[in-house]
Amino acid sequence: MEDLSISELFGLLAGLLCISAFFSASETAMMAINRYRLRHAAETGHRGALLTLSLLNQTDKLLGVILLGNNLVNIAAATLATIISIRLFGDSDLALSLATLLLTFLILVFSEVTPKVLGASYPERVAYPAGYVLTPMLKLAYPVVWFVNLFVQAILRLLRIRQPEPGHGSRLGLEELRSVVLESSGMLPREHHRILTNLLELEDITVDDVMMPRSQIESIDLSDDAGRIRQQVATSHHTRLVVYDGSPDKLLGILHLRRSLHALSGEELDMEQLRESLEEPYFVPAGTPLFTQLHNFQTSRRRLALVVDEYGELQGLVTLEDLLEEMIGEFTTHAPSGIGSIRQDKDGTWLVEGTVQLRYLNRKLGLSLPLEGPKTLNGLLLEQFEDIPEAGVSIKLGNVPVEIVQTQDRAVRMARIYLPGQIDTPTGSSEPVNESSI
């Protein structure tokens, strides 16, 4: 050191600060890098990504070599700053104190905060090149790092702290995965994002949310005359029909029209052959999550299930197509059914049948009607009114004005929905708008 000039000492000090900055930036970048993007880059054969992934699989040794190098450099910089201070100002306590404060400022700004911010902002750009340097360093300093880690492991055991397995912290649960998908809406195609979101929500949606209610199930009563049964089969929009005998509570099975043509093709309806062609009904309990039911359909090789409550009473019918529509949206060729219709009027309002499901209504109109209680618009309106409303009465569900257009058979048959911001209150209401608390 005595042979070096002051300018050379300053240059050496600047070099040590740069090396310290490298270790600081590398440490932050290694810890901040996206593990999934890193694995993808490694699978494509990126050399820097492969080295970085190998280092992160042994985090304790990686941190050991980074901190070992960083501390050695910082201590060397402190020693060099002391030498420079003595050369310039002599062995003065004041000069040494000022040199310490100045070096602390330089290390903090140029070797800690700035490089760490850069490492956190651009982890891939910093971590991949750093992998080429840290990998051989770890091999050279492995005995020292291993010796230091002996004491680290001993301290962790004394504190009863178990070290997680490599990669454990980067594993995603269902909720974390859902957050990742929601946050990536700007990076994925719109349709892909919607399908992924719907798929993750299958565990939160039950068959009750998508089933066709019992009163709207198209069924055949074998106690009817043959002509009526033939007419029902000829005009049916479905390939599978529920069959009962005398009462809907006396279910006999499911009629697959394609497999029962022999019983329906003759001049006289062969009731015996028709009964023999029935499939055994497949029952599922109400409240079954859609994801579970999708798996059940796959394992049982069924496409249709009858939903029953805790007392065994039939509540509705759910099909494989209903589950698929929850994931990918409506099919373009949808057979007429009892799920209810929705259409836009000339004034921009929407005429909605009471049997329309709230989930479909929210998705179609971009609303946020509650889904925890009733499943249909009629059920929600009856719950809010606590009575059978008359035509012309209006209510406000949150910020959505709804006008009752028609009621029939103790239910709301048709309602008019005014989208938020479209109009303040429905015109022509016979009563003031009721501000609902939902």
TAHU-V391554 format. One line per field, one symbol per residue. phi: phi as a letter, one per 30 degrees, with the letter a starting at -180 (. if undefined). psi: psi as a letter, one per 30 degrees, with the letter a starting at -180 (. if undefined). A space follows every 50 residues. Layout:
# TAHU-V391554
phi: ???
psi: ???
This chain:
# TAHU-V391554
phi: .ddddddddddddddddddddddddddddddcddddddddddddjddddd dddddddbedddddddddddddddddddddddddddddbidcdddddddd dddddddddccbdddddddddbdddcddddedddddddddceedddddde dddddddddhccdddeiddcdcdddddddddddcddcceedddddddddd dddcccdddbddeedcddbbcdddddddddddddcdcccbbdbbbibedc dclccceddcdddcdddcdddddddddddddccbddjddddddddddddd hcbbbccbddciddclbbbddddddddcjdddccdebcdjcbbcdddjdc cbddddddddddddcicbddcdcdccdedddddddhaddcdjdbbccicc dbcdcabahhaddbbcccdeidadbddiddbdddddcd
psi: effkleeeeeeeeeeeeeeeeeeeeeeeeeffkjeeeeeeeeffgjeeee eeeeeffieeeeeeeeeeeeeeeeeeeeeeeeeeeeeegaikeeeeeeee eeeeeeeeeffdeeeeeeeeeieefeeeefefefeeeeeegeeeeeeefe eeeeeeeefhjkkllkfefgkkaeeeeeeeeefgefflkeeeeeeeeeef ffffklfffflklefgkklkjfflleeeeeeeeegkglfkkkkljekffi keakjjeffgeeffflekkjeeeeeffkkkkjkkkkgkkeeeeeeeeeef hlfkkkklafggkkeakkleeeeeffeflklfikkkagfllklklegflk kkkffkkeeeeeeefhlhkkgeclfleeeeeeeefgljllkfklljjcgj kkkkekkkhhljeklkkjkkfekekkkgkfllkjjlf.
